[in-house]
Amino acid sequence: MYSEKVMDHFRNPRNVGEIEEANGIGEVGNAKCGDIMKIYLDIENNIIKDAKFMTFGCGSAIASSSMATELIIGKTVEDAWELTNKAVAEALDGLPPVKMHCSVLAEEAIHKAINDYRINQGLEPWETKEYHDIHDHVHGH
């Protein structure tokens, strides 16, 4: 059912915790499945120096958060913004269809954290796509 990578990131998640000096924080929750994900970013000179997460949820949500933080550390804010839930799922060698929304949450949390950072810097937040549709479609399939 789950790939080795999903199990590995679930059992040994990377970057768990909070960043006290975080300058970008994004929290998202999906009431339907009870997953809550909070991502902390430490951004310096437009580079994500560090990313940590606190996730309450299923194994896929934890694995998605873990992999997503791995993928964005060291990247520019623009590159991190472009990280899609599909890229997170692919990096985990796939997620079961009913769990794809967990990777969507990770993408969403990163977008919120980046916009939190942008607002803190006095910049306009970037436009996010509508996520609500995705959650509904996922559960509809």
N, C-alpha and C positions, 0 to 999 in steps of 0.2 A: 504493500500500500504506500509506504513512505520510502523515499530514497535514502541511501546511506547518509547523504549530506544533510538532509532534513533532520535525521536522527542525531547526527553529530552536533549540529547547531542547537538542537533541542536539549541534548544532554550536556553539552559544553558550550553554552552561548557565549559569544564574544561581546565585549563592551557593555556588560550589564552594569547598571548603576546610574548615578546622577553626576552631572558636572556642576560643581558649585558656582563656578564663574561662567556658566553657559551664557552666551549672548544670543542664542536662538533656541526656543523651546516650542515644541509642537505636541499637542495631545489630541488624540482622536479616540473615539469609542464607537463600537457597533453594538447597539443594545440587543439586536437580534441574537447575536452569538456571544455576547458578554465579554468580548475582547476589548481591553483598554490598552492603548499603546502611547507611551510618552517618549519622545526623542529629544535629547539634549545635544546642541551643537556648540562647539568652541571654534569660532571663525576668526581668522586673523589674516589681514591683507587679502581678503576674498578667497582664502583657502580654508577648507574644513580641516583644522588641526586635529580635532578629536570629536568623536560622536559616541554617545552612550544612550542606552535605552532602559526603560522599565516597562515591562509588558505583563499584563495579567490576562491570561487567555490560554488557548490551546497550544499544543506543540508547534503547529504550523505558524501561529502568530509569533511565537517566541523565535522560531527558526528564521522567519521572514525579517524580524527586527534585527536579529543578529547578523544575518547576511547583508541586509541593507546598510547597516552601519559600516561593516567591513568594506562595502563597495564605495562608500562616499568619503571615507577618511583619506585625506591627501588630495582630494579633487577640488576644483574651483566650485564656487557656489552655482555657477551656470551648469556645470557638468552634473553636479548633484541633483539639480532641479530636473534634469533630463532623465534621471534614473526612473525607469518605468517598472510597474509591478511585474510585467512579463520578464524583464531582465533579472529581477530578484528571483522569480520562480525558476528561470532557466539556470541561474547560478546555483540553485538548490537541486538541480537535476529534476525539476518538475514538482508540482504540487497537485494533489488530487483536485479535480474540478470543484468540488464543494468547498475546498479550502483556498481557492484563488483569491477570495476576498481578503484573506490574511495578508497577502502580498500587496493588495490594493491599500490596506490600512497603512502599511509601511511607507508606501509612496506618498500617501496623504499626510502622514505625520511629518515626513521630511519636508513636504511643501509648506506645512504650517510652521515648522521650525525656521525655515528659510525666510518666510514672510515675517515672522516674529523678529528675526534679525534685521531684515530690511526696514521694518517700521522703527525698530530701536535706533537704526542709523539715520532715520529721517528720510528714508526712501519710500517710494510708492511700492505697495505690495504687488507681486506679480499675479496675473490672472491664473486661477486654477480651473481645471475642468470640473464639470459636475460629476461628483462621485456617487451621488445618491442612485443614479441610474445603474451604475455598475453593481452596487450591493443588491438592488432588486433583481437585476438580470441574473446575477450569480445564483440567487436562491430560486429563481424561476426555472433554470435549466434542468 
